[in-house]
Amino acid sequence: MKTWIALGFSIIFLMACFTNAMKEEKFDFSGYSLEELLEIKSDLADEIASRPGGEKIVLYSGFYTIGEDLPAGVYTFKFVQNGDSRFSETACCIFENESIYNYDMSRLWQGDMMYRLQWNIQGDGETRISLYPGEYLILYQNGAEVTRIGNVSERENNYTIPTGTTIPNGNYTIGEEIPAGTYKIYYSGTTTSRVRVFQDSDEASGIYNKGNETVLDRYNTEGIITLREGNILRVEYTPIIMTKSEGFTFD
């Protein structure tokens, strides 16, 4: 009888040890590729978001690339006082990507930042925001508690990129690099472009001069510009498509 009791206690002890070992053991992901790990991370974020309470994260003042630092998704934002105690709010903004933010910061004095969205959070208020892959989220002054409550739907993209000449980012002198004339300009189908036309090189070199501006994006896909000898055409952020009735080549 004593033998059976001792055996029973031994089995219970071994089961307890096994359970504790399982709790302490970490999953071994060393055999997975980066692509597989990213897919697992995305699937896990989707599953967590589907559970009550979702995925709550406290962010601090800083910069976050969506899809790398924070999964894409639909989030609620709540104010968290974890930064500059002089402020009782958090200033938030979203750019389409980091390169647009960097370009705008290099020309900050013009005061025309190309935000996709800008807002403040304070008190007990809550804001619901959709964050898409590749976007650049910035929090100033303080932080936020963000809760992922769902997935973002694929953005509809029925846009057909027109045939024409691709004009890369940069400055172009009309009459030298591009012939004078009236042109149609088109969104390239990727991210926002801003097109500026200046009277001449002097106006283009003025740090506060903005020229005549056209913004091309998924909501405003085309425009018309008239270019005269000596004008300066500036393409910002993303290349554009340009066409002229008789056509031209950009060599």
Secondary structure, 3 states (H helix, E strand, C coil): CHHHHHHHHHHHHHHHHHHHHHHHCCCCCCCCCHHHHHHHHHHHHHHHHHCCCCEEEEECCEEEEECCCECCEEEEEEEECCCCCCCCEEEEEEECCHHHHHHHHHCHHHCCCCCCEEEEEECCCEEEEEECCCCEEEEECCEEEEEEEECCCCCCCCCCCCCCEEECCEEEEECCCECCEEEEEECCCCCCEEEEEECCHHHHHCCCCCCEEEEECCCCCEEEEEECCCCEEEEECCCEEEECCCCCCCC
